[in-house]
């Protein structure tokens, strides 16, 4: 208890959940405030791991919100998160992207589950937004991502797409809102970076491909997203997302071709 006005007694603030929030970021000064606001008051600490290549005010924004800011060279999304987990001060960690926001229902579900955890990790439904509109169909129509983990019991692997290996994974109510595509100017550099990294991972595994492969995979990606998974029902945002997905797929596999066949004397497109 603490003293209030006139000598009265007011309750002490309710202790925060013994939880760390982990956010990795590069040049996310625009999106980070909303992510931090969505977890404000939830956890005992918030850790923001910043890619040293960051050139905007990401560090200052995070520090102003009371986060602990750490720099770490970026190798892959999985490696960055794994390093961040080791730097957190609590064993239970909520991992969040800078362009994601927790909904109140998810906050409540996480706090309730942490009172008596039944699993080593928890997956949540993610609502993906394009141009401010939630997509309900297509490749972005809704997925589940593992966000709450006991770092003592999980292992992270993968490259640009992190996979969480856990003895058991439960599910939490509520949503994570993912504001991934806000404008073409914002999204295209991200799409190209993912294509380059994806191609590098394939080449490192010894995968080879010709341009016909790049074209056919891009065609299939569009058909799956727009027609099979009904992205057409999301209107113009659904069409744009399907086209962008096909574009990114083509770039990835064309980069594999460039790194293998195209650099060999006399090599053709096949």
DAUR-V387643 format. One line per field, one symbol per residue. burial: 1 if it has 16 or more other C-alpha atoms within 10 Angstrom, else 0. A space follows every 50 residues. Layout:
# DAUR-V387643
burial=???
This chain:
# DAUR-V387643
burial=00000000000000001111111111111011111101110110111111 10000001101100001110100101111111011001111111111111 11000110011000000011111111111100011111111100111111 10000110110101010010110111111110000000001101111111 11100000111011101110111111001111110011111111111111 11111111111100000000
